[in-house]
Amino acid sequence: MAAGNVSRIIHGPGRLVVNPSTNLGTTAYPHGGTEIGKTNLCAIQSLGTSFRVEYESLGEAGDILEANNHYVFACFVRSWDDDAVEHFLAGGHEGGVATQHAMFHAPGTKTPGETSLDHSISILFVPDDVIHVPGILIYNGIPEWAEGVEIAFQRGSELGIPLTIDCLRDAYGNILRIGRLADLLLT
């Protein structure tokens, strides 16, 4: 491990790829998937909750049970890209009649209380600096437009899609991997 060095501070902008299908260490971007575009404000959050076991005989905690595996990836997709609308707003996606560009239509095909697994995708965050910045591979994600999040049509704000991906287990038991792009495995 290197000693503290300000030149190693990481700023991690990057791009998103939907459903990558080829080896990430040896193939060219977009790795067999659909390129979505530039992102910023990327974050992965653990929402799992551990359980504190109180021992009555001691009057204090005697054990902590591991948290469940609940992760959410959030970012801002820096455009109103046709592919982004199709993959991330899938239940409300439709093509424009005149321009053929993507539109969002509510309520679209979504029905409250129905499964969202039909809209699941794998997501790869490819950092601009693949040598020093880790990438993120989400194996089975459900894109959501989170409650209270806005698409801003304002002079001082960049237009884009605020995205939230709820991370689920895939058929192989994988949820996500964070690491150098060459080390991330698709299965």
C-alpha positions as CSV (number, residue, x, y, z in Angstrom):
1,M,0.0,0.0,0.0
2,A,1.4,3.4,-1.0
3,A,1.7,6.2,1.5
4,G,-0.8,9.0,1.2
5,N,-0.3,11.0,-2.0
6,V,-2.5,13.7,-3.3
7,S,-1.8,12.6,-6.9
8,R,-3.7,9.4,-6.1
9,I,-7.0,11.2,-5.3
10,I,-9.6,9.8,-7.6
11,H,-12.3,11.7,-9.5
12,G,-14.4,9.1,-11.2
13,P,-16.6,10.3,-14.1
14,G,-17.4,7.6,-16.7
15,R,-19.9,6.0,-19.1
16,L,-22.6,3.4,-18.8
17,V,-23.0,0.2,-20.8
18,V,-26.2,-1.9,-20.7
19,N,-25.9,-5.7,-21.0
20,P,-22.2,-6.1,-21.7
21,S,-21.5,-9.5,-23.2
22,T,-17.8,-9.9,-23.9
23,N,-14.7,-10.1,-21.7
24,L,-14.1,-6.7,-20.1
25,G,-10.4,-7.2,-19.8
26,T,-9.6,-7.9,-23.5
27,T,-12.4,-6.4,-25.6
28,A,-13.0,-2.8,-26.7
29,Y,-15.7,-0.5,-25.2
30,P,-18.7,-1.1,-25.2
31,H,-17.8,-4.7,-24.5
32,G,-20.7,-6.2,-26.6
33,G,-23.3,-4.1,-24.9
34,T,-25.2,-0.9,-25.6
35,E,-23.4,2.4,-24.9
36,I,-25.5,4.8,-23.0
37,G,-23.2,7.7,-22.5
38,K,-21.5,9.9,-20.0
39,T,-22.5,10.0,-16.3
40,N,-21.6,11.9,-13.2
41,L,-22.6,11.9,-9.5
42,C,-22.2,8.1,-9.5
43,A,-22.6,6.3,-6.1
44,I,-23.2,2.8,-4.8
45,Q,-25.0,2.6,-1.5
46,S,-25.4,-0.3,0.8
47,L,-28.9,-0.4,2.4
48,G,-28.4,-3.7,4.2
49,T,-29.0,-3.6,7.9
50,S,-27.0,-5.6,10.4
51,F,-28.7,-6.8,13.6
52,R,-27.3,-6.0,17.1
53,V,-27.8,-9.0,19.5
54,E,-28.2,-7.7,23.0
55,Y,-27.2,-10.2,25.8
56,E,-29.4,-9.8,28.8
57,S,-26.8,-11.2,31.1
58,L,-24.3,-8.5,30.1
59,G,-26.7,-5.7,29.5
60,E,-24.9,-4.9,26.2
61,A,-24.3,-6.2,22.7
62,G,-22.6,-9.6,22.5
63,D,-22.9,-10.1,18.7
64,I,-23.7,-8.4,15.5
65,L,-25.4,-10.4,12.8
66,E,-24.3,-9.7,9.2
67,A,-26.4,-7.3,7.1
68,N,-28.5,-8.4,4.2
69,N,-27.3,-7.7,0.7
70,H,-29.2,-4.7,-0.5
71,Y,-27.4,-2.3,-2.8
72,V,-28.5,0.6,-4.9
73,F,-26.5,2.4,-7.6
74,A,-27.4,5.9,-8.5
75,C,-26.0,8.3,-11.1
76,F,-27.0,11.1,-13.5
77,V,-27.0,10.2,-17.2
78,R,-25.9,13.3,-18.9
79,S,-28.3,13.5,-21.9
80,W,-31.7,12.5,-23.1
81,D,-30.3,9.6,-25.1
82,D,-32.6,7.3,-27.0
83,D,-30.9,4.2,-25.6
84,A,-31.0,5.6,-22.1
85,V,-34.7,6.2,-22.3
86,E,-35.4,2.8,-23.8
87,H,-33.4,0.9,-21.1
88,F,-33.8,3.0,-18.0
89,L,-37.4,4.2,-18.5
90,A,-38.5,0.9,-20.2
91,G,-42.1,0.8,-18.9
92,G,-42.8,4.2,-20.3
93,H,-40.6,4.2,-23.5
94,E,-42.0,4.8,-26.9
95,G,-40.7,6.2,-30.2
96,G,-41.8,9.5,-31.5
97,V,-44.0,9.3,-34.6
98,A,-42.4,12.3,-36.4
99,T,-38.8,12.2,-35.2
100,Q,-38.4,8.5,-34.2
101,H,-36.6,9.7,-31.0
102,A,-37.4,8.2,-27.6
103,M,-40.2,9.6,-25.5
104,F,-41.3,8.8,-22.0
105,H,-45.0,8.1,-21.6
106,A,-46.8,7.6,-18.3
107,P,-48.3,5.3,-17.2
108,G,-46.8,3.3,-20.2
109,T,-46.9,-0.4,-19.7
110,K,-46.2,-0.5,-16.0
111,T,-49.0,-1.7,-13.6
112,P,-48.6,-0.9,-9.9
113,G,-47.9,-4.1,-7.9
114,E,-46.6,-6.0,-11.0
115,T,-43.1,-7.5,-11.1
116,S,-40.3,-5.3,-12.5
117,L,-38.1,-8.2,-13.4
118,D,-39.2,-7.9,-17.0
119,H,-37.2,-4.6,-17.1
120,S,-34.0,-6.0,-15.4
121,I,-30.6,-5.3,-17.1
122,S,-27.0,-5.6,-16.3
123,I,-25.1,-2.4,-16.0
124,L,-21.4,-1.6,-16.4
125,F,-19.9,1.6,-15.2
126,V,-16.7,2.2,-17.2
127,P,-14.6,5.0,-15.6
128,D,-12.8,7.4,-17.9
129,D,-9.6,6.3,-16.3
130,V,-9.7,2.5,-16.4
131,I,-6.2,2.2,-15.0
132,H,-6.6,3.9,-11.7
133,V,-10.4,4.1,-11.1
134,P,-12.5,1.0,-10.3
135,G,-15.5,0.1,-12.5
136,I,-18.8,-1.3,-11.3
137,L,-20.6,-4.3,-12.7
138,I,-24.2,-4.8,-11.7
139,Y,-25.4,-8.2,-12.7
140,N,-29.2,-7.9,-12.4
141,G,-30.5,-4.3,-11.9
142,I,-33.9,-2.9,-11.9
143,P,-33.8,0.8,-13.2
144,E,-36.1,3.1,-11.3
145,W,-37.0,6.7,-11.3
146,A,-36.8,7.2,-7.6
147,E,-39.5,9.1,-5.7
148,G,-38.8,12.8,-5.4
149,V,-36.0,12.8,-8.0
150,E,-36.4,15.4,-10.8
151,I,-35.6,15.7,-14.4
152,A,-34.8,19.4,-14.4
153,F,-35.7,21.7,-17.4
154,Q,-33.9,24.8,-16.1
155,R,-31.4,27.2,-17.6
156,G,-28.9,26.5,-14.7
157,S,-29.2,22.7,-14.7
158,E,-28.0,20.1,-17.1
159,L,-30.8,18.0,-18.7
160,G,-30.4,14.3,-18.1
161,I,-31.9,11.3,-16.4
162,P,-31.4,10.8,-12.7
163,L,-31.1,7.1,-12.4
164,T,-31.4,4.6,-9.6
165,I,-30.6,0.9,-10.1
166,D,-31.8,-1.6,-7.4
167,C,-29.3,-4.4,-7.5
168,L,-30.6,-8.0,-7.3
169,R,-29.0,-11.5,-7.5
170,D,-28.5,-13.0,-10.9
171,A,-28.9,-16.7,-11.8
172,Y,-25.3,-17.3,-10.7
173,G,-25.7,-15.7,-7.3
174,N,-23.9,-12.5,-8.2
175,I,-25.1,-9.0,-7.2
176,L,-22.3,-6.6,-8.1
177,R,-18.5,-6.3,-8.4
178,I,-16.4,-3.2,-7.9
179,G,-12.8,-3.2,-9.1
180,R,-10.5,-2.6,-12.0
181,L,-12.3,-3.2,-15.3
182,A,-10.0,-6.0,-16.4
183,D,-10.8,-7.9,-13.2
184,L,-14.6,-7.8,-13.5
185,L,-16.1,-11.1,-14.6
186,L,-19.5,-11.3,-16.4
187,T,-20.4,-14.6,-14.7
